[in-house]
Amino acid sequence: MQLDAKMPSGPLTDKWDKHRFELKLVNPANKRKYSIIVVGTGLAGGSAAASLAELGYYVKNFCIQDSPRRAHSIAAQGGINAAKNYQNDGDSIWRLFYDTIKGGDFRAREANVYRLAQVSNHIIDHCVAQGIPFAREYGGLLANRSFGGAQVSRTFYARGQTGQQLLLGAYSSLMRQVAAGQVTLFPRREMLDLVVINGQARGIIVRNLITGETESHAADAVVMCTGGYANVFYLSTNAMASNVSATFRAYKKGAFFANPCYTQIHPTCIPVHGTYQSKLTLMSESLRNDGRVWVPKTPGDRRPPNEIPESERDYYLENKYPSFGNLVPRDVASRNAKAQCDLGKGVGDTGFAVYLDFKDAIKRDGKDVIAQKYGNLFQMYEKITASNPYEAPMMIYPASHYVMGGLWVDYNLMSNLPGLFVMGEANFSDHGANRLGASALMQGLADGYFVIPYTIGGYLAGTDRPEITTDHPAFKETVHNVSERINKLLSINGKRTVDDFHRELGHILWEYCGMSRNDEGLLKARKLIQELRGEFWENAVVPGSDKDFNQSLERAGRVADFLEFAELMVIDAFERKESCGGHFNEGYQTEENEAKRDDENFCHVAAWEYKGDDAEPELHKEPLVFENVKLTQRSYK
Ligand SMILES: Cc1cc2nc3c(=O)[nH]c(=O)nc-3n(C[C@H](O)[C@H](O)[C@H](O)COP(=O)(O)OP(=O)(O)OC[C@H]3O[C@@H](n4cnc5c(N)ncnc54)[C@H](O)[C@@H]3O)c2cc1C
């Protein structure tokens, strides 16, 4: 099958304007006739639901949490990128575009990334108009700080709570539409399947997580904004409910899954401290603006950090990458932290940590200035570790954090299944093989506020869709399949907890498909995952009933999907015989141990088609064409 990204023709800088003009419009009276399902209330889903309702469409908006405000986007700390160039330090739309393409190791589409950079400035204007309390300079202009992979300051922030503030903005817009009757909210619902009729996405099946009831919902189009699957690693910085289930079930209904092996390991997280830990905490990348990363020069040096003199410290990022220093991109910083620990220079009880030190910044700027920028992050660190980062350096280590893989979408953000749109972290589209910090919030809001309002109109106006209701046999059949699966989970009656399976799956992936991979390990991982999945369906314990609030059942469904999806990740990683961004295959590296791409054979998006539970998925390749940037070996030296 030929994947058509529906890329507009013409110069890169004009593509989006031209496309918007060429897209068919739905007139205001007709908009009222259409209903749209939006799954997810994070920054992508919340902004989309609000914008589509504002346009006049009737929207049904679903989420797992009790309130849209609890979507995982609320956890975002550091900031959101935009090319405003308020700092006058050389930024531009083109530079943001170039940094993002290069940061993604030349594995993203030029046109999507350029549009993202263009729209970034509108997002800031929109959010300021909503009243988002971005940090400001003394003169009143919005303040900026730097994030990895960029030499300009373009990150807008609200202390360490940027995601929360942006989500409150989207939520306010959403609730305005709820009050106006244009949006109906369905909290505490979990999407368990997609309904496809005549090849078009026409609805979803959800479980009411309070009553256990299964509900059917029909619409003219379905917009999935269900976030990322980093929790497949068990320990991650994501919210506990983050999952792959919604996108994976859509994959099983025919939507292609793109680049599942592109996952991001974030370099600055609080290290793992115990076997029964279920969550990891991020220390925002913004801290690398002022914090200096180091390890002792001598392996095995166990002296407390304050007793190690300057001459015996290795500021390895500053030494190895003088141009970007501590602000190299995440994949580079993570791999280097691992390399130092592998050399025996790691610190802390486990030896799997490096220092992030603010001593020099506090001496230079004063404690008050540092507290103003990062106060809540320092407080969070102290609460968790009982160590005061104003006095002793933080200890950090890489952890699973974000995914660049997701459902394949075209330039309109529509999957290969007509009528199924996918946005935010749930799609694969804009970050290539590595996401630069502060770009996910930008993408989610670009998709929701500025892209989908145009592209969904083009679909609705340009497609014939028969009238359907939830009485259609396809709904009945899907409900039946969903109920069967729930009953199957409840009847396993085994002895091992679902969490225990999940923890073991996480270990396998972290070990063999984590920060670095090799072919031998990937083959081993695939076998281990198959065995673990087999054991799950024979020996998992899922207590309780389906007629009630049952979090064990919820978790079991999500872990069952992770156990299938993990194999797809490993298959994808094995297939890609190169290293790029977050996918680092040890067999493909430069002499300096950096990721080595193979542009001749792998300059493509790998989109996988489900072919049945007992069949191999089929690989479809979308070639990536670069007409405006030259593909180079990424260097941050
Ligand atoms: C700790 C942390 C800090 C971060 N900081 C930054 C930052 O500073 N800057 C930045 O750019 N990015 C940051 N990121 C990344 C960024 O926060 C996320 O990529 C982004 O918020 C994802 O938004 P989203 O709308 O796609 O998904 P989410 O916010 O994850 O929302 C998903 C929504 O889908 C719903 N959902 C999921 N599955 C189902 C289902 N099966 N049925 C029904 N509903 C479902 C959920 O209930 C939720 O409403 C951070 C990430 C983490 C983990």
The ligand as an SDF file (V2000), in Angstrom:
LIG
                    3D

 53 58  0  0  0  0  0  0  0  0999 V2000
    6.7000   14.9830   33.8300 C   0  0  0  0  0  0  0  0  0  0  0  0
    6.5790   15.5000   32.4230 C   0  0  0  0  0  0  0  0  0  0  0  0
    6.9530   16.7980   32.1180 C   0  0  0  0  0  0  0  0  0  0  0  0
    6.8470   17.2850   30.8240 C   0  0  0  0  0  0  0  0  0  0  0  0
    7.2260   18.5790   30.5540 N   0  0  0  0  0  0  0  0  0  0  0  0
    7.0960   19.0510   29.3010 C   0  0  0  0  0  0  0  0  0  0  0  0
    7.4510   20.3950   28.9950 C   0  0  0  0  0  0  0  0  0  0  0  0
    7.8880   21.1500   29.8500 O   0  0  0  0  0  0  0  0  0  0  0  0
    7.2850   20.8240   27.7320 N   0  0  0  0  0  0  0  0  0  0  0  0
    6.7970   20.0260   26.7370 C   0  0  0  0  0  0  0  0  0  0  0  0
    6.6490   20.4820   25.6090 O   0  0  0  0  0  0  0  0  0  0  0  0
    6.4300   18.7560   27.0100 N   0  0  0  0  0  0  0  0  0  0  0  0
    6.5620   18.2550   28.2530 C   0  0  0  0  0  0  0  0  0  0  0  0
    6.2110   16.9580   28.5110 N   0  0  0  0  0  0  0  0  0  0  0  0
    5.5140   16.1780   27.4760 C   0  0  0  0  0  0  0  0  0  0  0  0
    4.0650   16.6370   27.3830 C   0  0  0  0  0  0  0  0  0  0  0  0
    3.5830   16.9440   28.6630 O   0  0  0  0  0  0  0  0  0  0  0  0
    3.1490   15.5860   26.7650 C   0  0  0  0  0  0  0  0  0  0  0  0
    3.7170   15.0550   25.6070 O   0  0  0  0  0  0  0  0  0  0  0  0
    1.8130   16.2250   26.3870 C   0  0  0  0  0  0  0  0  0  0  0  0
    1.2860   16.9310   27.4730 O   0  0  0  0  0  0  0  0  0  0  0  0
    0.8410   15.1780   25.9020 C   0  0  0  0  0  0  0  0  0  0  0  0
   -0.3910   15.8090   25.6650 O   0  0  0  0  0  0  0  0  0  0  0  0
   -1.5810   15.0300   24.9880 P   0  0  0  0  0  0  0  0  0  0  0  0
   -2.7380   15.9500   24.9530 O   0  0  0  0  0  0  0  0  0  0  0  0
   -1.1180   14.4280   23.7130 O   0  0  0  0  0  0  0  0  0  0  0  0
   -1.8700   13.7890   25.9720 O   0  0  0  0  0  0  0  0  0  0  0  0
   -2.2340   13.7360   27.5380 P   0  0  0  0  0  0  0  0  0  0  0  0
   -2.0560   15.0130   28.2400 O   0  0  0  0  0  0  0  0  0  0  0  0
   -1.5160   12.5270   28.0450 O   0  0  0  0  0  0  0  0  0  0  0  0
   -3.7690   13.4480   27.5440 O   0  0  0  0  0  0  0  0  0  0  0  0
   -4.2900   12.1930   27.2040 C   0  0  0  0  0  0  0  0  0  0  0  0
   -5.7790   12.2410   27.4010 C   0  0  0  0  0  0  0  0  0  0  0  0
   -6.3400   11.0720   26.8300 O   0  0  0  0  0  0  0  0  0  0  0  0
   -7.1770   10.4320   27.7700 C   0  0  0  0  0  0  0  0  0  0  0  0
   -7.0850    8.9990   27.4970 N   0  0  0  0  0  0  0  0  0  0  0  0
   -5.9890    8.2220   27.3650 C   0  0  0  0  0  0  0  0  0  0  0  0
   -6.3420    6.9680   27.0560 N   0  0  0  0  0  0  0  0  0  0  0  0
   -7.6850    6.9530   26.9950 C   0  0  0  0  0  0  0  0  0  0  0  0
   -8.6420    5.9470   26.7320 C   0  0  0  0  0  0  0  0  0  0  0  0
   -8.2790    4.7010   26.4200 N   0  0  0  0  0  0  0  0  0  0  0  0
   -9.9510    6.2920   26.7870 N   0  0  0  0  0  0  0  0  0  0  0  0
  -10.3490    7.5610   27.0830 C   0  0  0  0  0  0  0  0  0  0  0  0
   -9.4920    8.5450   27.3250 N   0  0  0  0  0  0  0  0  0  0  0  0
   -8.1740    8.2390   27.2800 C   0  0  0  0  0  0  0  0  0  0  0  0
   -6.6300   10.8160   29.1210 C   0  0  0  0  0  0  0  0  0  0  0  0
   -7.6360   10.6800   30.0880 O   0  0  0  0  0  0  0  0  0  0  0  0
   -6.2390   12.2580   28.8510 C   0  0  0  0  0  0  0  0  0  0  0  0
   -7.3590   13.0840   28.9770 O   0  0  0  0  0  0  0  0  0  0  0  0
    6.3420   16.4470   29.8140 C   0  0  0  0  0  0  0  0  0  0  0  0
    5.9750   15.1390   30.1000 C   0  0  0  0  0  0  0  0  0  0  0  0
    6.1240   14.6580   31.3940 C   0  0  0  0  0  0  0  0  0  0  0  0
    5.7940   13.2220   31.6690 C   0  0  0  0  0  0  0  0  0  0  0  0
  1  2  1  0
  2  3  1  0
  2 52  2  0
  3  4  2  0
  4  5  1  0
  4 50  1  0
  5  6  2  0
  6  7  1  0
  6 13  1  0
  7  8  2  0
  7  9  1  0
  9 10  1  0
 10 11  2  0
 10 12  1  0
 12 13  2  0
 13 14  1  0
 14 15  1  0
 14 50  1  0
 15 16  1  0
 16 17  1  0
 16 18  1  0
 18 19  1  0
 18 20  1  0
 20 21  1  0
 20 22  1  0
 22 23  1  0
 23 24  1  0
 24 25  2  0
 24 26  1  0
 24 27  1  0
 27 28  1  0
 28 29  2  0
 28 30  1  0
 28 31  1  0
 31 32  1  0
 32 33  1  0
 33 34  1  0
 33 48  1  0
 34 35  1  0
 35 36  1  0
 35 46  1  0
 36 37  1  0
 36 45  1  0
 37 38  2  0
 38 39  1  0
 39 40  1  0
 39 45  2  0
 40 41  1  0
 40 42  2  0
 42 43  1  0
 43 44  2  0
 44 45  1  0
 46 47  1  0
 46 48  1  0
 48 49  1  0
 50 51  2  0
 51 52  1  0
 52 53  1  0
M  END
$$$$
